[in-house]
């Protein structure tokens, strides 16, 4: 089972306000329980550009948020939950008059405590300062740092991590210096004192960074987007961006790479390192220029080797409302014990308020709709699917398949039958005789199913069947 979380919109006397919510999800994606926190006098604020809001350690969840109180003042909140979604403790962070904390990410420190980043909104000097807060294991603050530059500028921390070897602290995010935007890499000592500040993107306008991890070789990989001066309307165009760097020589990256043609919102938002040292990176990709479509944004997952070379890239379109532009991106990516991937998706193409949207993929990037299980190319798969005939359909007790128009590698195939929830109902190895074969369907209940067909371990086709 799984726990999901995020911000929901509630209302009281016709007035809407935000609350923090946790959901229990069973192994087929059904919600089993809901816990809500906050009120119209204690609102949890949303931030669309933060990945991994929740951090799991042992049998506990940790979360940092910015809250608006009944006086319209902002404060930071750090919470610990058990796996039933119940609060074990809550810590609040304030600052001096005119300075309000906006925490955005929490991560463990090497001594068993926690590190928090975000920004301090300094109304006294019209600026944002980069936030670092260090706590003990119980969330009690040990020290805090404010990192910025003089004058009107913005320093925003989106992700934070501590080097397990040197104990140096790495924060990634973005900064505005005047009107210029730069990706922001800040390296501090173990007490939060700034040692260096860098930017890596190739775009002449800099970029934004959203996530950073330490890889097995003790180096770091960060992801985000590079901004370019080309514009559509009032919006700068972007490319997804990733960089690997070493704290021993941070000014010279190990590698850096950009992806996609310039478009509205191409970006990487989160990443994980797989056991074989390959990288799984997720985010969003706009398609207006990519595919000559109206303004659209699809989920994207990119798999890279440890040297930054793309193994494959997939775009997932889950749009359900064609009346408005499709705006979706993967905001959080986690690995299941069996090697599957779990993603939380930002959705902005539904009537407000937008729903929570979670997708589970297997280790090949195949989701429960089976539309993205690409062992062969899209065009080739479509030709094969059109050539395979199923009769009758709707079926009663037997599924008959005809392969007379299909050029298979051999006469042996394997099939999987899924229900609409993505559960495997039947698996079978079959031999094709005289270009035909059949499947016993007596054990299938009435309903809609998807038949997935493999030849020589390659997924070649998906067919929809209906059992009467």
C-alpha positions, 0 to 999 in steps of 0.5 A: 500500500502507499501514501500520497499527499498534497494540497486540497481546496475546502470551503467554509461559508462559501469561502475557499481555503487550502488544506494539507491532505494525506491519502492511503492508497491500496495496491490497485490505486484505490483510496482507503483513507484521508486525513486533512490538516489546516483550516480557514485560519491556518491555510497550507499554501501551494507551490507548483514548482516543488517536488517531493513535498514529503520525505519518508524515513523508516516508518515516518513521513516528514513535510515542510509547508508555508502556512498563512495564519488568521492575521495573513502572516506567513510562517513555516511548519515542519510536521512528522506523521506516522504511516496512518497519516496521523500527526506525531509533532508539529514545529513552527518557524517564525522570524522578525517583523517584516520577514516571513519564512517560506520552507519548501523542502526537507531532507535528512542531514548526515547527523540524523537531523534534518535540513530545510530550504526555501526562502525568507520573504524580506519585506523590509528590503524588498528581497528574498533570501535563501533559507537553510534551517538545521534541526535535530531528529525531533524537528527542534531548530539548531540554527538558521541561515539567510543567504542573499545579495544586497539590493533588490534580488531573489534567492530561492531554494528548491532542493537541499542535500548534504554530502555524505563525505565532506558534510558540505550542504548543496542547495539548488533553485534560482535567483533573480539579479535585477531582471536577469534569472539564473539557476542557483547552485549554492555550496555551504559548509556543514554549518550553512556558511556559503563557500561558493555560488554557481550557475550551469545552464547554457541559456543566456537567461539562465534557468531554474533548478528543481531537484538534486540527488547524490549519486553512488559515485558521490557526485551530484546530479541536478535537474531543471530548465534552461531559459532562452530569450526567444518568446511566444507572447510574454513567455520565454521558451525553455529546454529541459536541463540536467547537470552532473558536478563534483564538489571537488571541482564544482566550477567544471561540470562532469557533464551537462545536457539540454533536451527538446526544441524550445517551447513554453514549459519544457522542464525536468522536475525530479529524478532518482538514481536506479540500482544500476546507476542509470537516472530516471528523470521526470517532468513536463514537455510542451508540444505546441512546437514539438508536435505542431499542436495547440498549447499542450503539456504532457508528462515526460519520463527520460531515462539516462545513463550515468554519463547523461546519454539518453536511453529513452524518452517518453511523453504521456498524454492523460488529457481528458478535457479537450475544451481547454489546454492540457497542462500536466507534469510529473511533480514527484517520482518514487521507486516501489520495492518491486522496481515499479515507479510511482508518480504524482502528477500536476494537473491543470486541464480539469475544471477547478479545483484540479484533482490529485492524479497518480500514475504507477509505471512498471520498470519499462515505463509501461502504465496501466493503460498499456498505451505506452508499453513501447517495445516497437515503434508507434507506427509499427505497433499500430500496423501490427494492431490493425493487422491482428483480428479478434473474433468475435468481439464482444466475446463469450467463452473463447478469444480467437486471434488471426495473425494471417497479415502479421509477420512474426519472428516465430510462431510462439507468443505470450499474452497478458489480459488486464482489467480496466484497473490495470490488474493482470487477470490472465497470462499464457504462452501460446503457439500459432497454428495456421496463423491462428490461435485462441484463448479460453475466456471462461474465467473472465467476468463480464466487462472490458479488458485489454489484451497485451501480445508479446513476440520474442519478449517484445511487446507488439500490440494491445487489443481491447476486448469486451466480455458479454 
